[in-house]
Amino acid sequence: MNNKTQIQQRQVENAYEATEVFNAEHDDTIPIVLVPESRFCCSCFYRVPSGVYAIVHHCGDDAYPRGFAPAGLHCCKPYWNHVAFLVTQQMVTYNAPVKVCPTKDNVMVDCQLTLVFSIGPKTEDVKNFVYKLGAVKFNDFLAAEAEENIRQLVRATPLFEVYELRGSSSKQVAEVLKTLNSKFAPFGVTFAKAAITDVMLSDELRRILQGTTEFKTKIRELEKEHEHNMKTITYDFEKKVSEKERFYDRKMQDIDAEIAVALLSREKEKVNAESRREVAKTKAEEQASVEKQRAEAQLKVSAVKAKQENEELLTQSRVESESRKVKVDKECEMKIYESQQQIKIHENKANALLTEAKAEGQAADALKVIRDHNLQMAKMEVCEEIAKKAKMVISGDNGDKLIASILDKESLIQRIHKTN
């Protein structure tokens, strides 16, 4: 089945034939919602078939808001009540072929996805499907979601694993089913099964894959032949190794015999070497004794010479130290004399300062009169300079203070009396 199944909403003459419509074959279309035609003006009843979800409207409102209309004959006035929608209770099989899907290694394949779903069975789910989605929008939505999920699934799968996606046992197909259920759950649609029924490749690609399979078969045959050859080589190698080991054992026996002869020869050479060592040791001890006596004589001579040189150095050091000591003593005496003279000089200066201070203390009263006179003269000079520079009118308290600072009060009073 390569054709895409179309889900549709179909209009029928009356509600009674809904069961026949749902059970009939419709090629590549599946009606899941039927809309009966309006009742005749003279009709006083309507029928609700069994095996469907029947939604009845009463003057445009839902006549059974908490459920569905029961099956059977219903009597009512025309135009008031009528069957608005009939929704199938059956499981629906949906085929969604997806063309030219790229695999992980960019090879184009065709896939056939088969979905089995149902609407409901809860009242809220069925009415959400009818009022919020509808059959036409559901067909477009499902086609888009199925194609998107299959393309993502194939895009993440390499070519040599793409045939393993067939069937419903694949984990990737189970993820697709889970995704579809989460997308369509708000509209009351439940997907019970999803399976990739077929994966189709192009003729050229099939030939390539067939050639690849044949090449892998030849590789396995060559591997088996190589394994047989390796076993033969291993057998020949082990045979040669055993021959070499026997030859090695014979050589080892010959070497052991040679080693025994060499050990006997070594013992003989050892005895000869011990005798030569004793002779050389005796000669070395005699020579060492002679060298020791010679060294002791040289040591005594060197000790006498060193003692003489030491006495000479000590004498010379004593003479130099005595001369340096005399010189230092003289310098110390000169420094002491100079220090004493400096002390006397400073004492004389201090006495002179004390004498000068006493003299100034005794003449302090006379100096005070002189200093007051100098201060008074300085004030007069300042006032003279002020009078020369500008014309001023002296009046008020400030004028009195300025005149008082220049003249004595008694002189000023006498001059005022004379003027009067």
ABEGO torsion letter per residue (X at the ends): XABBBBBBBBBBABAAAAAAAAABBAEABBBABBBBBBBBAABABBBBBBGBBBBBBBGGBBABAABBBBBEBBBBBBGABBBABBBBABBBBBBBBBBGBBBAAGBBBBBBBBBBBBBOABAAAAAAAAAAAEAAAAAAAAAAAAAAAAAAAAAABBAAAAAAABEAABAAAAAAAAAAAAAAAAAGBBBABBBBABBBBBAAAAAAAAAAAAAAAAAAAAAAAAAAAAAAAAAAAAAAAAAAAAAAAAAAAAAAAAAAAAAAAAAAAAAAAAAAAAAAAAAAAAAAAAAAAAAAAAAAAAAAAAAAAAAAAAAAAAAAAAAAAAAAAAAAAAAAAAAAAAAAAAAAAAAAAAAAAAAAAAAAAAAAAAAAAAAAAAAAAAAAAAAAABBBBBBEAAAAAAAAAABBAAAAAAAAAAAX
